[in-house]
Amino acid sequence: MARGRKKELNLTLEEQLEKLQIEIDEHTETLKVLKSKKKEILKKIEDKEKEDVYRAFLDSGKTLNDLKMLLLKETVAANESGSEKE
């Protein structure tokens, strides 16, 4: 046997508005929780990436000065190649 739509009680406009506001509040709270979880996960990803870079640095046996010089050379090279295209 087919089921029809669930009959909505005849609510006044004020009652409909109140019901709608409650729904909005619930979804707003859910959204806050989800955004907070997203922020936590992004922070964990960032921390893991930093740890990976640090481990790679330690495993390389290079000094901090070696790393700085390498990064400086790459930055200068990137800037020079970028200015040649203009």
MOVEN-V201265 format. One record per residue. RES is the residue in three letters. SS is DSSP state (H for helix, E for strand, C for the rest). BURIAL is + if it has 24 or more other C-alpha atoms within 12 Angstrom, else -. Layout:
BEGIN
RES&SS&BURIAL, RES&SS&BURIAL
END
This chain:
BEGIN
MET&C&-, ALA&C&-, ARG&C&-, GLY&C&-, ARG&C&-, LYS&C&-, LYS&C&-, GLU&C&-, LEU&C&-, ASN&C&-, LEU&C&-, THR&C&-, LEU&H&-, GLU&H&-, GLU&H&-, GLN&H&-, LEU&H&-, GLU&H&-, LYS&H&-, LEU&H&-, GLN&H&-, ILE&H&-, GLU&H&-, ILE&H&-, ASP&H&-, GLU&H&-, HIS&H&-, THR&H&-, GLU&H&-, THR&H&-, LEU&H&-, LYS&H&-, VAL&H&-, LEU&H&-, LYS&H&-, SER&H&-, LYS&H&-, LYS&H&-, LYS&H&-, GLU&H&-, ILE&H&-, LEU&H&-, LYS&H&-, LYS&H&-, ILE&H&-, GLU&H&-, ASP&H&-, LYS&H&-, GLU&H&-, LYS&H&-, GLU&H&-, ASP&H&-, VAL&H&-, TYR&H&-, ARG&H&-, ALA&H&-, PHE&H&-, LEU&H&-, ASP&H&-, SER&H&-, GLY&C&-, LYS&C&-, THR&C&-, LEU&H&-, ASN&H&-, ASP&H&-, LEU&H&-, LYS&H&-, MET&H&-, LEU&H&-, LEU&H&-, LEU&H&-, LYS&H&-, GLU&H&-, THR&H&-, VAL&H&-, ALA&H&-, ALA&H&-, ASN&H&-, GLU&H&-, SER&H&-, GLY&H&-, SER&H&-, GLU&H&-, LYS&C&-, GLU&C&-
END
